Amino acid sequence: MAQNQASVAPMGKGKRSKVVRYNKWGYIFLIPFVAVFLVFNLIPLISTFYNSFYENYMDGLTQIGPTFVGFENYKQLFSDANIWKFSANTAIMWVMGFIPQIIVSLLLAQWFSDSRLRLKGSTFFKTVIYMPNLIMASAFSLLFFALFSDSGPINDLLVNKLHILDEPFKFFSSVWGTRGLVAAMNFLMWFGNTTILLMAGIMGIDVSLYEAAEVDGASSWQRFVRITLPLLKPILIYVIITSLIGGIQMFDVPQILTNGTGNPTNSTMTLIMYLNKHLYSKNYGMSGALSVVLFFITGILSLVVYNIMYRKRDKEA
Amino acid sequence: MSEPIGEVKKSVSTHARRVIAYIVLIFLSILCLFWFYLLLIYSTRSMGEITSGITFIPSTHFAENFKNLINSSQPVFKGLRNSLIIAGASALLSTYFSTMTAYAIHVYDFKLKKFIFTFILMIMMVPTQVTVLGFIQLMTKMDLINNFIPLIVPSIAAPVTFYYLKQYMESTLPLALIEAARIDGSNEVRTFNTIALPLMKPAIAVQAIFTFVSSWNNYFIPTYILKKEDMKTIPILIAQLRSADYLKFDMGQVYMMITLSIFPVIIVYLILSRHIVSGIALGSVKG
């Protein structure tokens, strides 16, 4: 940068007009992004909003609407007990996966970046724990469905080999069994990713702070609570909110695991599975209203992320 | 006197912590690998062996299961081919055009630059699911159902890929270099293609892998676009397998199908893991 400025300075005015001439290329190079964004993101977003104000669904084989109904779809959406139940399902399964995820990730990140522990094979461990993140969620779910089925390998292991259970545990007939599996899969798929993000954050903390604390006789727990956690706060919030946005999108795992039913008794039906149901039954009014609500929730969460993580950088740029 | 005791105490506690760390790490590694090991074992077993109970020793029916799956009603090979085309094309387009977008923001100074950059960062986290309704309707109107275009072209506008590449560009592409190319008479497009792109190779490779994998794994949107049997991708076939009458199915084939959809990604990952793992944090947190 400095070099560049030095070469600009002596050339003076002629240079500036040349720069302006080049700068139109900034717009030209942005054309693909902007064009694709407008067509494939913005227009669909606008028409999703538009749909949410129209009554438009199939009643058997008859098409009802589209008729403008104002906020009627929203009223219907929120007066139906389903939306609250499915929001609660989504929240419960997210929390069940996220709490162990953040605890384990903090612990591992702390260990990996602790120079005094000198852990051997940390590259191997990081490679292994990140791997599930790249696995196709639908295939992983089908695998879990097969392994945890009533007469599947896991029940065989628990009953006949390890003798922990007297009879097979019916995971997919039990509310907490199914929710537990969804949460466990989310945990497995995401704790490696979170560990690596938190580690990057911990590595960014000034080592001299730890050295000073050590001289003052702080224990490793005190160093973690008093130095690591407070300085890690922005990244922790980033991790929590991005994970929350990911949780709101929860779909593949419960969809495949329960074959789209959300069974037992709708206890694993998530918000996006609900959206999927409306889309399949071609109820565009309700899908629209639900999409718009989800857009606002994720949009607000995104703004929070933007404010903590990127605004400062942006000002510098 | 007190000093050496303190030292001993400290080294004992460090030692204890190290032991605990190893135990926890080994436990978590087993937890991550167990399922895939079991999957591999089961893909080598015949239907009869599978119903006879769990084992951790591979059997001999791998080739047989593979053959049975290919000859089954599931269009597996077409599915693999479709997934490969869509994921490959998405990775190429996404990285090329995201580099171009990053280049526009990094190199040039123009009125809307700050606005566009801020805008991209703000929409970075908004999920595509919330616009899927409008997306399906638009694709239907444009007659793009049963076409790969709606699954490939949107990857050109990829805010996360853009942001990662922009970050990387700041540290590897000095503006003086572009200045020098201009003085040598290179036009802007040529400078981008022959100077900026090659310099960005390592970052492009990492992002190409991420885009490929997320497109390969994508399930939600393709189900609405790909309706024809021989255009479907692997995740759609997996879902169909789940909703088929499960008990009638040869489980050896089911495990083989899962193996085919998961292991290509695992193998590529293991080969390139060093670059991937070090690239994860860069895009999101740093800065």
Interface residues (C-beta under 8 A of the other chain):
Chain A: M1 Q3 N4 S7 V19 Y22 N23 K24 W25 G26 Y27 I28 F29 L30 P32 F33 V34 V36 F37 V39 F40 N41 I43 P44 L45 I46 S47 T48 Y50 N51 V104 L107 L108 W111 R116 L117 R118 L119 T123 F125 K126 T127 V128 I129 Y130 M131 P132 L134 I135 M136 A137 S138 A139 F140 S141 L142 L143 F144 F145 A146 L147 S151 P153 I154 D156 L157 N160 K161 L188 F191 G192 N193 I196 L197 M199 A200 G201 G204 S220 I235 Y238 I241 T242 I245 I248 Q249 F251 D252 Q255 I256 N259 G260 I272 L275 N276 L279 Y284 S287 G288 S291 V292 L294 F295 T298 G299 L301 S302 L303 V305 Y306 M309 Y310 R313 D314 A317
Chain B: S13 T14 R17 R18 A21 Y22 V24 L25 L28 S29 L31 C32 L33 W35 L38 L39 Y42 T51 G53 I54 F97 S98 M100 T101 Y103 A104 I105 V107 Y108 D109 F110 L112 K113 K114 I116 F117 T118 L121 M122 I123 M124 M125 V126 P127 T128 Q129 V130 T131 V132 L133 G134 F135 I136 Q137 L138 P150 V153 P154 I156 A157 F162 P174 L175 A176 E179 R182 E188 F192 V213 W216 N217 Y219 F220 Y224 I234 P235 I238 A239 L241 R242 S243 M251 V254 Y255 M257 I258 S261 I262 V265 I266 Y269 L270 S273 R274 I276 V277 I280 A281 L282 S284 V285 K286 G287
